[in-house]
Amino acid sequence: MASEWRAVIFEQAPLEIIDGDRGVNYPKRSEFSASGHCLFLNARNVTPSGFSFSERSFISKERDALLGKGRLVRNDVVLTTRGTVGNVAYFDGSVPFEHMRINSGMVILRARRPTLEPRYLYFFVRSALFGAQVSSLRTGSAQPQLPIRDINKIEIPIPPVPEQRAIAHILGTLDDKIELNQRMNEALEAMARTLFQSWFVDFDPVRAKAEGRDPGLPRETAELFPDGFEESELGEVPRGWSIASLGEILELAYGKALKQEERRIGEVLVFGSNGQVGWHDQKLVDGPGIVVGRKGNPGVVTWAQTDFWAIDTAFYVVPRADCSSLRWLYYALARQDLASLGADSAVPGLNRNLAYMSLELLPPRSIQDAFNSYVQPLFDRREHTDEQGRTLAGLRDALLPKLISGELRVKDAERFVARMV
């Protein structure tokens, strides 16, 4: 470590550790709503990769005013301290909520400027140097905890402020590029979903032809669609399209278990019931493919662009006859309410036999193929962006401990990152 750096424990560092309000005014379950004044964070909102807002619980302005500690201000760092210990998120300007509070299983780390830069603090808390200290301090076997008295014992290296800013800038540049790639992929995904909705849910080309309008498609594609509807057990559907059970369209094959240590080696993606859970050195399934949650998060549908391994909490999809487009099948499955088809078990699970009985509208192979030709370039671009994101994330994760510890000098890292982004 450079001689001008100093190391201090959190208790003596220029930062505050702020607990949530656990008093009599703590919100009751009935006081949470899907929208409102203040987002009240729960464990699912703070993940290993930062904030996730797919699930939101709000409290009213009146309830918020009754609470004392635990309100976030911009540039605060949130750290989970109970159950899942060590997840970290940064409340910067990209977060779309102005009012947020932590729950009782989190703390706020608030840097005191000008001695400590908030984003440098954030990257330190994400580093292996911090993680190793947390692992040695964690208490509780049934529900691990990291109380404030133990957080205060953690040692943080504090370089001069200009170097803190430079480190935060380097790592932040990589984070920003990764986030930009994620937003681009979300846009590509939205385009593909919109086309699926238009063709296979709203039946726009069929309605246009039935009403004598131009479907707005190339002639050879428009000719594939019928010009009218017929009644079926699923309601009004395009004429000539068939109804099939999922069991006729696909097989849900069981994944194969891997030990935790086996999910940290190799370059093959490993998927569980809720998406990627690691890497392995062998493939179980030739990609691309579809993974469906079986245990824990039943019915969650995930696309795997490359060869992959599905563990035993998931199924992988094997298409049957009359299903020529795996990409069409991916969006069709995502619209099925598979999560409601639970197995009778203490752990939420997907009953495969019930899933096989679900009905699906099956368009002709020619239309599936046409859809595939439209979305294939979108999927290819997503894979390119994903691959670049994985490379950048690997670079960030390699640089992070070296920069935070002072092993790698800022100027060397800046030159390297400039060539990558």
C-alpha positions in Angstrom: 0.0 0.0 0.0 1.3 3.5 -0.8 2.9 5.3 2.1 0.5 8.2 1.9 -2.5 5.9 2.5 -3.8 5.3 6.0 -6.0 2.5 7.4 -8.6 3.1 10.1 -11.5 1.1 11.5 -15.0 2.2 10.7 -15.6 3.5 14.2 -12.8 6.0 13.6 -13.4 6.7 9.9 -15.0 9.8 8.5 -18.4 8.1 8.0 -21.7 7.5 9.8 -23.4 4.1 10.3 -27.1 4.7 10.4 -29.6 2.0 11.6 -33.2 1.8 10.5 -36.1 2.9 12.8 -37.2 -0.2 14.8 -39.6 1.6 17.2 -43.3 1.6 17.7 -43.9 3.5 14.4 -42.3 0.8 12.2 -44.9 0.1 9.5 -47.3 -2.8 9.8 -47.8 -5.1 6.9 -51.2 -3.6 6.2 -49.6 -0.1 5.7 -47.5 -1.1 2.7 -48.9 -0.4 -0.8 -47.8 -0.9 -4.4 -47.3 2.9 -4.8 -46.9 5.8 -2.5 -44.7 8.5 -1.1 -41.6 6.6 0.2 -40.1 3.3 -1.0 -39.5 1.1 2.0 -36.6 -1.2 1.0 -36.8 -5.0 1.6 -34.2 -7.7 1.3 -35.1 -8.3 -2.4 -34.3 -4.7 -3.3 -30.6 -4.9 -2.3 -28.9 -7.6 -4.3 -25.3 -8.7 -5.0 -25.3 -6.4 -8.0 -27.0 -3.3 -6.5 -30.6 -2.1 -6.3 -33.4 -4.1 -7.9 -36.9 -2.5 -8.0 -38.9 -5.4 -9.5 -40.7 -5.6 -6.2 -41.8 -2.4 -4.5 -43.4 -1.6 -1.2 -44.3 2.0 -0.3 -45.4 3.8 2.8 -47.5 7.0 3.0 -46.1 10.5 3.6 -47.7 10.5 7.1 -46.1 7.2 8.1 -42.7 8.3 6.7 -42.9 11.5 8.9 -43.4 9.4 12.0 -40.2 7.5 11.5 -36.9 8.7 12.8 -33.7 7.0 11.6 -33.3 5.2 8.3 -34.1 7.8 5.6 -31.6 7.7 2.7 -30.0 10.8 1.1 -28.2 10.8 -2.2 -24.8 9.1 -2.2 -25.6 6.9 0.7 -24.4 3.3 0.7 -26.9 0.6 1.8 -25.5 -2.6 3.3 -27.6 -5.7 4.2 -26.9 -6.9 7.8 -29.3 -9.8 8.5 -30.1 -13.0 6.6 -28.3 -12.3 3.4 -25.3 -10.3 4.8 -23.1 -8.1 2.6 -25.3 -7.1 -0.3 -24.5 -3.5 -1.3 -26.3 -0.7 -3.2 -25.5 3.0 -4.0 -28.2 5.6 -3.8 -26.9 7.9 -6.6 -28.8 10.0 -9.1 -29.7 7.1 -11.3 -32.2 5.7 -8.7 -35.6 6.9 -9.8 -37.1 7.4 -6.2 -36.5 10.5 -4.2 -37.8 9.1 -0.9 -36.4 5.8 0.4 -35.9 4.1 3.7 -34.1 1.0 4.8 -35.7 -1.8 6.8 -34.5 -3.3 10.0 -32.1 -5.7 8.2 -29.9 -3.0 6.7 -27.7 0.0 7.6 -26.8 3.2 5.8 -23.1 4.0 5.4 -22.8 7.8 4.9 -19.4 9.2 3.9 -18.3 12.5 5.5 -16.9 14.8 2.8 -14.3 16.1 2.1 -12.2 13.4 3.8 -14.1 10.4 2.4 -15.6 10.2 -1.1 -19.0 8.3 -1.1 -18.4 6.4 -4.3 -15.0 5.3 -3.1 -16.7 4.0 0.1 -19.2 2.2 -2.1 -16.5 0.4 -4.1 -14.6 -0.5 -0.9 -17.7 -2.1 0.6 -18.1 -4.2 -2.6 -14.4 -5.3 -2.5 -13.0 -8.6 -1.4 -11.1 -6.8 1.3 -14.4 -5.7 2.9 -16.0 -9.1 2.2 -13.2 -11.1 4.0 -13.6 -9.0 7.1 -17.4 -9.4 7.0 -17.1 -13.2 6.8 -14.9 -13.3 9.9 -17.4 -11.1 11.9 -20.7 -12.6 10.8 -22.7 -14.1 13.7 -25.7 -16.4 13.9 -26.1 -19.7 12.1 -29.9 -19.8 11.5 -30.0 -16.2 10.4 -26.5 -14.6 9.9 -26.2 -11.1 11.2 -23.7 -8.2 11.1 -24.4 -5.8 14.0 -23.1 -2.3 14.0 -20.7 -3.0 16.8 -19.0 -5.5 14.5 -19.2 -3.2 11.4 -17.3 -0.6 13.5 -14.3 -3.1 13.7 -13.9 -3.3 9.9 -10.7 -1.6 8.6 -10.9 0.7 5.6 -7.8 2.0 3.6 -8.2 5.7 3.0 -5.9 7.2 0.3 -5.7 10.9 -0.4 -9.0 12.3 -1.7 -7.7 12.9 -5.3 -6.8 9.2 -5.5 -10.1 8.2 -4.0 -11.8 10.1 -6.7 -9.6 8.6 -9.4 -10.3 5.0 -8.1 -14.1 5.8 -8.0 -13.9 7.2 -11.5 -12.1 4.2 -13.0 -14.5 1.6 -11.4 -17.5 3.9 -12.0 -16.6 4.1 -15.7 -16.8 0.3 -16.0 -20.0 0.2 -13.9 -21.6 2.9 -16.1 -20.7 1.0 -19.3 -22.1 -2.3 -17.9 -25.3 -0.4 -16.9 -25.6 1.1 -20.4 -25.3 -2.3 -21.9 -28.0 -3.6 -19.6 -30.3 -0.8 -20.7 -29.6 -1.5 -24.3 -30.5 -5.2 -23.8 -33.7 -4.2 -22.0 -34.6 -2.1 -25.1 -33.8 -5.0 -27.5 -35.9 -7.3 -25.3 -38.8 -4.9 -25.3 -38.7 -4.8 -29.1 -38.9 -8.6 -29.4 -41.7 -8.7 -26.8 -43.6 -6.0 -28.6 -43.5 -8.0 -31.9 -44.6 -11.2 -30.1 -47.5 -9.2 -28.5 -48.5 -7.8 -31.9 -48.5 -11.1 -33.9 -49.5 -13.7 -31.3 -51.6 -11.9 -28.7 -53.2 -8.9 -30.4 -53.2 -10.6 -33.8 -52.6 -7.3 -35.6 -51.7 -8.7 -39.0 -54.8 -10.9 -39.0 -57.0 -8.0 -37.9 -55.6 -5.7 -40.6 -56.2 -8.3 -43.3 -59.7 -9.0 -42.0 -60.5 -5.3 -42.2 -58.9 -4.8 -45.6 -56.0 -2.8 -44.3 -52.3 -3.2 -45.1 -50.6 -5.2 -42.3 -47.5 -3.2 -42.7 -45.3 -6.2 -43.4 -43.4 -7.4 -46.4 -45.7 -9.2 -48.8 -44.3 -12.7 -48.3 -44.7 -12.3 -44.5 -48.2 -10.8 -44.7 -49.3 -13.8 -46.9 -48.5 -16.2 -44.1 -51.3 -14.8 -41.9 -55.0 -15.7 -42.4 -57.6 -12.9 -43.0 -60.1 -13.9 -40.4 -60.8 -15.6 -37.0 -62.6 -18.6 -35.7 -63.9 -19.7 -32.2 -61.9 -22.0 -30.1 -61.6 -23.2 -26.5 -59.2 -20.2 -26.0 -61.7 -17.8 -27.5 -61.4 -16.1 -30.9 -58.2 -17.1 -32.6 -56.7 -16.7 -36.1 -58.3 -19.1 -38.6 -56.3 -22.3 -39.1 -54.1 -21.9 -36.0 -54.2 -24.9 -33.7 -54.6 -25.4 -29.9 -52.1 -27.7 -28.2 -51.1 -28.6 -24.6 -47.7 -27.7 -23.4 -47.0 -31.4 -23.0 -47.5 -31.7 -26.8 -45.2 -28.8 -27.5 -42.3 -29.4 -25.2 -40.7 -31.5 -22.5 -39.6 -30.0 -19.2 -36.4 -31.9 -18.5 -34.9 -32.0 -15.0 -31.7 -30.0 -14.3 -28.7 -31.7 -12.5 -27.4 -30.6 -9.1 -24.0 -28.9 -8.7 -22.2 -28.2 -5.4 -21.6 -24.6 -4.6 -17.9 -24.9 -5.3 -18.6 -26.4 -8.7 -20.5 -23.2 -9.7 -17.4 -21.0 -9.5 -15.3 -22.6 -12.2 -15.3 -22.5 -16.0 -17.0 -20.4 -18.6 -20.3 -22.2 -19.0 -23.3 -20.4 -17.6 -25.2 -22.1 -14.7 -28.9 -21.4 -14.3 -31.2 -22.0 -11.4 -34.8 -21.2 -10.7 -34.4 -17.5 -11.0 -31.7 -17.0 -13.6 -27.9 -17.3 -13.6 -26.3 -18.7 -10.4 -22.7 -19.2 -11.5 -20.3 -20.8 -13.9 -19.2 -24.3 -14.6 -16.5 -26.1 -16.7 -19.0 -28.4 -18.5 -22.3 -28.0 -20.3 -25.4 -29.9 -19.7 -27.5 -28.4 -22.5 -26.5 -27.2 -26.0 -27.5 -23.5 -26.3 -29.5 -21.5 -27.0 -32.2 -22.8 -24.7 -34.9 -22.0 -22.2 -34.8 -22.5 -18.4 -37.9 -22.7 -16.3 -37.9 -22.4 -12.5 -38.9 -25.6 -10.7 -38.2 -25.1 -7.0 -38.0 -21.8 -5.0 -39.0 -19.5 -7.9 -41.4 -21.8 -9.8 -42.4 -20.7 -13.3 -39.7 -18.1 -13.9 -38.6 -18.3 -17.6 -35.0 -17.5 -18.5 -33.4 -17.4 -21.9 -29.9 -18.9 -22.3 -28.1 -17.7 -25.4 -25.2 -20.1 -25.2 -24.4 -23.7 -24.0 -25.4 -23.9 -20.3 -26.0 -26.1 -17.2 -29.3 -26.1 -15.4 -29.2 -27.2 -11.8 -31.8 -29.3 -10.0 -34.0 -26.3 -9.0 -34.8 -25.7 -12.6 -36.2 -27.4 -15.7 -34.7 -26.9 -19.2 -37.0 -27.0 -22.2 -36.8 -29.6 -25.0 -39.1 -28.6 -27.9 -41.3 -31.3 -29.5 -42.8 -31.5 -33.0 -44.5 -28.5 -34.5 -42.4 -26.0 -32.5 -39.8 -24.7 -34.9 -38.9 -21.5 -33.1 -37.3 -21.7 -29.7 -37.6 -17.9 -29.5 -41.3 -18.0 -30.1 -41.6 -20.7 -27.4 -39.6 -18.5 -24.9 -42.1 -15.7 -25.2 -45.1 -18.0 -25.2 -43.9 -19.7 -22.0 -43.2 -16.3 -20.3 -46.9 -15.5 -20.8 -48.1 -18.7 -19.2 -49.1 -18.4 -15.5 -46.7 -21.3 -14.6 -46.1 -19.9 -11.1 -49.7 -20.8 -10.1 -49.2 -24.5 -11.0 -47.6 -25.3 -7.7 -46.5 -28.7 -6.3 -47.9 -29.7 -2.9 -44.7 -29.1 -0.9 -43.3 -26.8 1.8 -40.9 -25.3 -0.8 -42.8 -23.6 -3.7 -42.5 -25.7 -6.8 -43.8 -26.1 -10.3 -45.9 -29.3 -10.9 -44.7 -30.5 -14.3 -47.8 -32.6 -15.0 -50.1 -29.6 -14.4 -47.8 -27.5 -16.6 -48.1 -30.1 -19.4 -51.9 -29.7 -19.3 -51.9 -26.0 -19.9 -53.1 -24.9 -23.4 -51.2 -22.8 -25.9 -52.2 -21.3 -29.2 -49.8 -22.8 -31.7 -49.3 -20.7 -34.9 -48.1 -22.5 -38.1 -44.4 -23.3 -38.4 -44.1 -20.8 -41.2 -45.2 -17.9 -38.9 -42.9 -19.2 -36.1 -40.0 -19.2 -38.6 -40.9 -15.7 -39.8 -41.0 -14.4 -36.1 -37.6 -16.1 -35.6 -36.1 -14.3 -38.6 -37.3 -10.9 -37.2 -36.0 -11.4 -33.7 -32.8 -13.3 -34.4 -30.7 -10.1 -35.0 -32.0 -8.7 -31.7 -30.9 -11.8 -29.9 -27.5 -11.8 -31.6 -27.0 -8.2 -30.6 -28.1 -9.0 -27.0 -25.5 -11.8 -26.9 -22.7 -9.5 -28.1 -23.7 -6.9 -25.5 -23.9 -9.6 -22.8 -20.4 -10.8 -23.7 -19.0 -7.3 -23.6 -20.7 -6.8 -20.2 -19.2 -10.0 -18.8 -15.7 -8.9 -20.0 -16.1 -5.5 -18.4 -17.5 -7.0 -15.2 -14.5 -9.4 -15.0 -12.2 -6.4 -15.5 -13.9 -4.4 -12.8 -13.9 -7.3 -10.4 -10.2 -7.9 -11.0 -9.2 -4.2 -10.6 -11.4 -3.5 -7.6 -9.3 -5.3 -4.9 -6.0 -4.2 -6.4 -7.0 -0.5 -6.5 -8.7 -0.5 -3.1 -5.6 -2.1 -1.5 -3.1 0.2 -3.3 -1.5 -2.8 -5.1 -2.3 -1.2 -8.5 -1.6 2.4 -9.1 -4.3 4.6 -10.6 -2.4 5.7 -13.7 -1.7 2.1 -14.8 -5.4 1.2 -14.3 -6.6 4.3 -16.2 -4.5 3.3 -19.3 -5.8 -0.2 -19.2 -9.5 0.8 -18.9 -9.2 3.4 -21.6 -8.3 0.6 -24.1 -11.3 -1.5 -23.0 -14.1 1.0 -23.1 
